Amino acid sequence: TAFAISNHLVGQAICDNIDERHKAILPPHIWKDGDPEGVRQRAAEQLVKTAQAARNFIDAKPADGLKFPAVVPGFTGSSIWHACYAFPPTSQDFIQKGFDDFGKRFVPILDAFDNFDVNFALEVHPTEIAFDIGSAHRAIEAVKNHRRFGFNYDPSHLGYQGVNYVKFLRDFKNRIYHAHMKDVWWGHGTGEVGVFGGHTNFGDHRRYWDFRSIGHGDIRFEDIIVALNDIGYRGPLSIEWEDIRMDRIHGATESCRNVKGYDFAPSGVAFDAAFER
């Protein structure tokens, strides 16, 4: 049984300022001649097709007894990510134009998702229209609180920023449509490279943060499981494995084992109910 089909790379092109880097991540029928607006339009059409594919695929083998909606996790891109640091001086009007552009492009996509009874889950992530709690609230407003817009929760993109990744779950408890289990460490390195990465490669020993195999970073997964149980999340815990310091097979196997160890069902009774007669 499958619960989700992702389409991150195509989604990235919908709101991005398109440049030559996108050619490397997009299929030829989306890139074509590379005209930026043409790329964006074709990417939007492909994301809608992904919703239809997800509906067909999941209907082919429904989950017995588990009611969890079909979901497409992915990216949106952002026309204003380059203005994240707000210099040259950047007005809120300038930023709002970026959110308005996102809303204009994504509301029709979300309406199409609604027709297929599929949710879209944005992975909150640097380079996207939403990359922390504050920008996630603005993204919801930009799509007029569309019921098909929610989040693919991934703590690894929040922790090293200093964002409260457990609060994220509680703030958006009705919009957590998918969950990635992925670790990251921060506060490491030599002090030469900060949170912005210093134009270094992942795994460079100077880096302040890097993605790690689950259990080898600084994310508190038990806190996450408690919060997921508290908000009633019953969807999959999808392991996204990235750790340049570790063999992939070893790391993925260990990560599966660790997640099973962290995961536990919520209690249906008060802890002191055993004393009742």
Buried (B, 14 or more C-beta within 10 A) or exposed (E): EEBBBBBBBBBBBBBBEBEEEBEEEBEEEBBEEEEEEBBBBBBBBBBBEBBBBBBEEBEEEEEEEEEBBBBBBBBBBBBBBEBBEEEEEBEEEEBEEBBEBBBEBBBEBBEBBBEBBBBBBBBBBBBBBBBBBEBBEBBBEBBEEBEBBBBBBBBBBBBBBEBEBBEBBEBBBEBBBBBBBBBBBBEBBEEEBEEEBEEBEEEBEEBBBBBBBBBBBBBBBEBBBBBBBEBEBEBBBBBBBBBEEBEEEEBBEBBBEBBEEBBEEEEEEEEEEEEEE
